[in-house]
Amino acid sequence: MSASAEIIEKVSKLLRLANSTSANEAAVATAQANRLIDKYRISEIDLEMTSEVVEGPEEDQDYVYQTGRLIPWKHHLLSILVKHYGLAYFNSAHYPEGRKVTRFKLIGRKSDMAIAKYMFTWLMTECQRLSDLHAKGKGHVYVFSYCEGFVCGIEEQLKLSRAEIKKEASSAAMVKLDNRAVEANAFMRQQYNLRRGVSSSHARIDGSGFSAGKEKGTSFHLGKAMGSVSVGKHLK
């Protein structure tokens, strides 16, 4: 089993432990899962700084997200995770029978891509579950706004997580960690002459729905159980 697969297995166990009726137990498991990911990525950097063997960026062989109709909040979630985990991505769209199918593909370190794909699947499913609980029946604009707010709340959590790890890691390690996105985008430009980012459509926002979703996303434990979601293909 690879190092990244071992880390994801440990994180998965913590996420299952976080499915607790006790808010304190859930919060503790959440913090452990998130810090485990951050510490793992910093430990990779520390090893690289003492080794001549450095893992370079590559193109993922699978698609992290495929859809016939692009959902803006899902695209926003993907772009946040891509940025947080030092990756690049592009739309390898195709047109079967004249119908456009959006296919987002990642570029970066294999270990970073595995973690990002795992988190994307989990957070996307959790957002849909929560919107069904709290926004269903209030109209599609409210539902979309709730989901967009949730994603913005998750983004705030990830920014705080990065700020915390900066307090512990050396400045040299943080420079190398931040440079992973630069390397991934350089690889993408070299291979496809593409630049980072994919345009996304804008949709009307319901203020109350957005606020409700953001409140949930900001307080959401990044460690709740995956439930019945199958993420096996993302962890290979």
C-alpha positions as CSV (number, residue, x, y, z in Angstrom):
1,M,0.0,0.0,0.0
2,S,1.4,3.4,-0.9
3,A,1.9,6.1,1.7
4,S,-0.9,8.2,0.3
5,A,-3.3,5.2,0.4
6,E,-2.3,4.6,4.0
7,I,-3.0,8.2,5.0
8,I,-6.4,8.1,3.3
9,E,-7.3,4.8,5.1
10,K,-6.4,6.5,8.4
11,V,-8.4,9.5,7.5
12,S,-11.4,7.4,6.5
13,K,-11.4,5.7,9.9
14,L,-11.3,9.1,11.6
15,L,-14.2,10.2,9.5
16,R,-16.2,7.2,10.5
17,L,-15.3,7.8,14.2
18,A,-16.6,11.4,13.7
19,N,-20.1,10.1,13.1
20,S,-20.9,10.5,16.8
21,T,-23.9,11.8,18.7
22,S,-21.4,13.7,20.9
23,A,-20.5,17.1,19.3
24,N,-17.2,17.0,21.3
25,E,-16.2,13.6,20.0
26,A,-17.1,14.5,16.5
27,A,-15.0,17.7,16.7
28,V,-12.0,15.9,18.1
29,A,-12.1,13.3,15.3
30,T,-12.6,16.0,12.7
31,A,-9.6,18.0,13.9
32,Q,-7.4,14.8,13.9
33,A,-8.4,13.9,10.3
34,N,-7.7,17.4,9.0
35,R,-4.4,17.7,10.8
36,L,-3.4,14.3,9.7
37,I,-3.7,15.3,6.0
38,D,-1.8,18.6,6.5
39,K,0.9,16.9,8.5
40,Y,1.3,14.2,5.9
41,R,1.8,16.7,3.1
42,I,4.4,18.6,5.2
43,S,6.2,15.4,6.0
44,E,6.4,14.7,2.3
45,I,8.1,18.1,1.8
46,D,10.5,17.4,4.6
47,L,11.5,14.1,3.0
48,E,12.0,15.7,-0.4
49,M,14.3,18.3,1.2
50,T,16.7,15.5,2.3
51,S,16.3,13.3,-0.8
52,E,17.3,13.5,-4.4
53,V,14.1,11.7,-5.5
54,V,11.2,14.2,-5.9
55,E,7.8,13.2,-7.1
56,G,6.7,15.4,-10.0
57,P,3.3,16.3,-11.3
58,E,1.4,14.1,-13.7
59,E,-2.0,13.8,-15.4
60,D,-4.6,11.8,-13.6
61,Q,-5.9,8.9,-15.7
62,D,-9.5,9.3,-14.5
63,Y,-11.9,12.3,-14.4
64,V,-12.8,13.7,-11.0
65,Y,-16.1,15.1,-12.2
66,Q,-18.1,14.4,-15.3
67,T,-21.5,16.0,-16.2
68,G,-23.7,16.8,-19.0
69,R,-24.9,19.9,-17.2
70,L,-22.4,21.8,-15.1
71,I,-23.6,22.7,-11.6
72,P,-21.8,25.9,-10.5
73,W,-21.5,25.0,-6.8
74,K,-19.9,21.7,-7.6
75,H,-17.4,23.4,-9.9
76,H,-16.7,25.9,-7.2
77,L,-16.1,23.1,-4.7
78,L,-13.7,21.5,-7.1
79,S,-11.8,24.7,-7.7
80,I,-11.4,25.3,-4.0
81,L,-10.0,21.8,-3.4
82,V,-7.7,22.1,-6.4
83,K,-6.2,25.3,-5.0
84,H,-5.9,23.9,-1.4
85,Y,-4.1,20.7,-2.5
86,G,-1.8,22.4,-5.0
87,L,-3.2,21.0,-8.2
88,A,-4.3,22.2,-11.6
89,Y,-7.3,21.0,-13.6
90,F,-8.8,21.4,-17.1
91,N,-12.0,20.5,-18.9
92,S,-11.4,17.6,-21.3
93,A,-14.9,18.0,-22.8
94,H,-16.3,15.7,-25.5
95,Y,-19.4,15.7,-27.6
96,P,-21.1,12.3,-27.9
97,E,-24.0,12.6,-30.4
98,G,-23.5,16.3,-30.5
99,R,-24.2,16.7,-26.7
100,K,-21.4,18.4,-24.6
101,V,-20.1,16.4,-21.7
102,T,-17.9,18.3,-19.2
103,R,-15.0,16.2,-17.9
104,F,-12.7,17.7,-15.3
105,K,-9.2,16.1,-15.1
106,L,-6.6,16.8,-12.4
107,I,-2.9,17.4,-12.8
108,G,-0.5,17.3,-9.9
109,R,1.2,15.0,-7.4
110,K,-0.5,11.6,-7.3
111,S,-0.9,11.7,-3.5
112,D,-2.4,15.2,-3.6
113,M,-4.8,14.1,-6.4
114,A,-6.0,11.1,-4.4
115,I,-6.8,13.2,-1.3
116,A,-8.5,15.9,-3.4
117,K,-10.7,13.4,-5.2
118,Y,-11.7,11.7,-1.9
119,M,-12.6,15.0,-0.3
120,F,-14.5,16.2,-3.4
121,T,-16.7,13.1,-3.5
122,W,-17.4,13.2,0.2
123,L,-18.1,17.0,0.5
124,M,-20.2,17.0,-2.6
125,T,-22.4,14.1,-1.3
126,E,-22.6,15.7,2.2
127,C,-23.7,19.0,0.6
128,Q,-26.4,17.3,-1.4
129,R,-27.6,15.4,1.7
130,L,-27.8,18.6,3.9
131,S,-29.6,20.6,1.2
132,D,-32.2,17.8,1.0
133,L,-32.7,18.1,4.7
134,H,-32.7,21.9,5.0
135,A,-33.6,23.4,1.6
136,K,-35.8,20.9,-0.2
137,G,-39.2,22.3,-1.2
138,K,-38.0,25.9,-1.0
139,G,-37.3,26.3,-4.7
140,H,-34.3,25.6,-7.0
141,V,-32.8,29.1,-6.4
142,Y,-32.8,28.6,-2.6
143,V,-31.4,25.1,-3.0
144,F,-28.5,26.3,-5.2
145,S,-27.9,29.2,-2.9
146,Y,-27.7,26.9,0.1
147,C,-25.2,24.7,-1.6
148,E,-23.1,27.7,-2.8
149,G,-23.1,29.0,0.8
150,F,-22.0,25.6,2.1
151,V,-19.1,25.6,-0.3
152,C,-18.0,29.1,0.8
153,G,-18.2,27.9,4.4
154,I,-15.9,25.0,3.6
155,E,-13.5,27.3,1.9
156,E,-13.2,29.4,5.1
157,Q,-12.4,26.2,7.0
158,L,-9.7,25.2,4.6
159,K,-8.1,28.7,4.8
160,L,-8.0,28.5,8.6
161,S,-6.5,25.0,8.3
162,R,-3.7,26.3,6.0
163,A,-3.0,29.2,8.4
164,E,-2.7,26.8,11.3
165,I,-0.2,24.5,9.5
166,K,1.9,27.5,8.6
167,K,2.5,28.1,12.3
168,E,4.2,24.7,12.7
169,A,5.9,24.1,9.3
170,S,9.2,25.8,8.3
171,S,9.1,28.6,5.8
172,A,11.1,26.5,3.3
173,A,8.5,23.6,3.6
174,M,5.6,26.0,3.0
175,V,7.3,27.5,0.0
176,K,7.7,24.1,-1.5
177,L,4.1,23.1,-0.6
178,D,2.8,26.3,-2.2
179,N,5.0,25.7,-5.3
180,R,3.2,22.4,-6.1
181,A,0.3,24.4,-7.7
182,V,2.9,26.3,-9.8
183,E,4.5,23.1,-10.9
184,A,1.1,21.5,-11.8
185,N,0.1,24.5,-13.9
186,A,3.4,24.6,-15.6
187,F,3.0,21.0,-16.5
188,M,-0.5,21.6,-17.8
189,R,0.7,24.5,-20.0
190,Q,3.5,22.5,-21.4
191,Q,1.3,19.5,-22.2
192,Y,-1.8,21.3,-23.5
193,N,-1.0,25.0,-23.7
194,L,-3.8,25.6,-21.2
195,R,-4.1,28.0,-18.3
196,R,-5.5,27.3,-14.9
197,G,-9.2,27.8,-14.3
198,V,-12.3,27.0,-16.1
199,S,-15.1,29.5,-16.6
200,S,-18.3,28.9,-14.7
201,S,-21.7,30.3,-15.2
202,H,-23.3,32.6,-12.6
203,A,-26.7,32.0,-11.1
204,R,-29.2,34.0,-9.1
205,I,-28.6,33.9,-5.3
206,D,-31.1,33.8,-2.6
207,G,-29.6,35.6,0.4
208,S,-31.3,33.6,3.1
209,G,-30.5,30.3,1.4
210,F,-26.8,31.3,1.0
211,S,-26.5,32.4,4.7
212,A,-28.1,29.2,5.9
213,G,-25.7,27.1,3.8
214,K,-22.7,29.1,4.7
215,E,-23.5,28.8,8.4
216,K,-23.7,25.0,8.0
217,G,-20.5,24.9,5.9
218,T,-18.5,27.0,8.4
219,S,-19.6,24.8,11.3
220,F,-19.6,21.6,9.4
221,H,-17.3,18.9,10.8
222,L,-14.8,18.0,8.2
223,G,-15.0,14.5,9.5
224,K,-18.5,13.2,9.3
225,A,-19.1,9.7,8.0
226,M,-19.1,9.0,4.3
227,G,-22.3,7.0,4.8
228,S,-23.1,4.8,1.8
229,V,-20.8,6.8,-0.6
230,S,-18.5,4.6,-2.6
231,V,-15.1,6.2,-3.1
232,G,-13.1,3.2,-3.9
233,K,-12.1,4.2,-7.5
234,H,-10.8,7.5,-6.1
235,L,-8.4,5.8,-3.7
236,K,-6.6,3.5,-6.1
